[in-house]
Amino acid sequence: MIDFCKKPISNRSKYAAIAQKRCHLPSGHTGRCSEFPFLKHLTGTHKRVADKIKRDATMTTGAAWKSDDAGPNRILRWVMLLSDEELLDYGLDMSNLRPGVVAKLRDKAATYENCINVAIKLTWLVYQMPHAPSPPQAIHDYLKLALDVEPLDEVETTCEICLLPLSFNMFEDAMRGKALIETCHKDPRYHNPENVGFAHRECNIAQGAKSLEDFYDWIAGILERYQRL
Amino acid sequence: MIDFCKKPISNRSKYAAIAQKRCHLPSGHTGRCSEFPFLKHLTGTHKRVADKIKRDATMTTGAAWKSDDAGPNRILRWVMLLSDEELLDYGLDMSNLRPGVVAKLRDKAATYENCINVAIKLTWLVYQMPHAPSPPQAIHDYLKLALDVEPLDEVETTCEICLLPLSFNMFEDAMRGKALIETCHKDPRYHNPENVGFAHRECNIAQGAKSLEDFYDWIAGILERYQRL
């Protein structure tokens, strides 16, 4: 655990009143406050990967929501904690959206604190990937402390779903504009560090809306029926 | 096998010269010629399902091809047998498309005869689904004869991928406008009756671009690693 500084960071977003952005440097730090200090090094070496971590940690995804009635494309996860009435004040009329879309958006809701902790977890996982850059010692120690990681846990990052190693190089590769590595959820309904990790895009697509446990049960059933044939 | 009448059927499509539409009633039949005589009954009882069979059997799919450089949304499968040069005469410039899109379109190419035989196979599979309407005896006999189906093969239609029964009722249900049953290919590269069947949408999505054999190998590997944990 890290005792974060938590001083407020100014924020001119229209959603600023919903969650106060805070400093996540250790309490008593010197120098300027910073919301994502653990991403400073990665932002310098691989900005797109650092931006992806921030985006996936804090924003809902918007895969197929391109039609007008399908809801906002991406929105801060903590905004989705507000009631339908409160959202009206922000110009978001949930009653205009189809029930399936509302349910999906609500499933992606998370507190600001969980989103920050997810970003920390994802940053750790990125640095543990084969071919990843090495973090400065200070960031390595910060991440370990923030996550309570035992030395034993310094293992190669694997896809949460197929359990094969995930190479950092896959962030650069892309198929039809789609990254080959995606952020995934062991249970798609919860966005917190225990539940979040990385997966191959094809594994994430195969898991779909199922929990990882249900996914393993499902493919075990398929194999059983297939082998009986 | 059925000895088809094969008399030409008039066709005002701009692609008419590529494949001559023909009559698929038995040779020596009485009455008017018909291209899809085996779909006559289903068109009367469940037009949308009959139209889906025709469409999936004869047209390429167009899932994500909505951008201008991503190619035509749906096109007759036998048009994709033409060379790039021949396609230019039809206003289709394959050199404008990304290589991945071209490969996908070319994989979906099939002869007119294979498309008709796929339609016959899919019609048989639909009638063998739990809760499907019963075909008139003449259509039942036609389908059996056309497919060389043994009486033993009169079994419930199952999802080609997960091997669970597919209820006809699932054609009516839909999630976000997407049917719950899709036409699938044991090997996505070949469109012929042996290789085509029906699958749950979620199973088809999970199989992705893999052959069914590769898919089973893939999930077996996942389970093996998962169980080792």
Interface residues (C-beta under 8 A of the other chain):
Chain A: A64 R98 G100 I161 C162 L163 L164 M175 R176 E202 C203 I205 A206 G208 Y216 W218 I219 A220 G221 I222 L223 R225 Y226 L229
Chain B: A64 R98 G100 I161 C162 L163 L164 M175 R176 E202 C203 I205 A206 G208 Y216 W218 I219 A220 G221 I222 L223 R225 Y226 L229
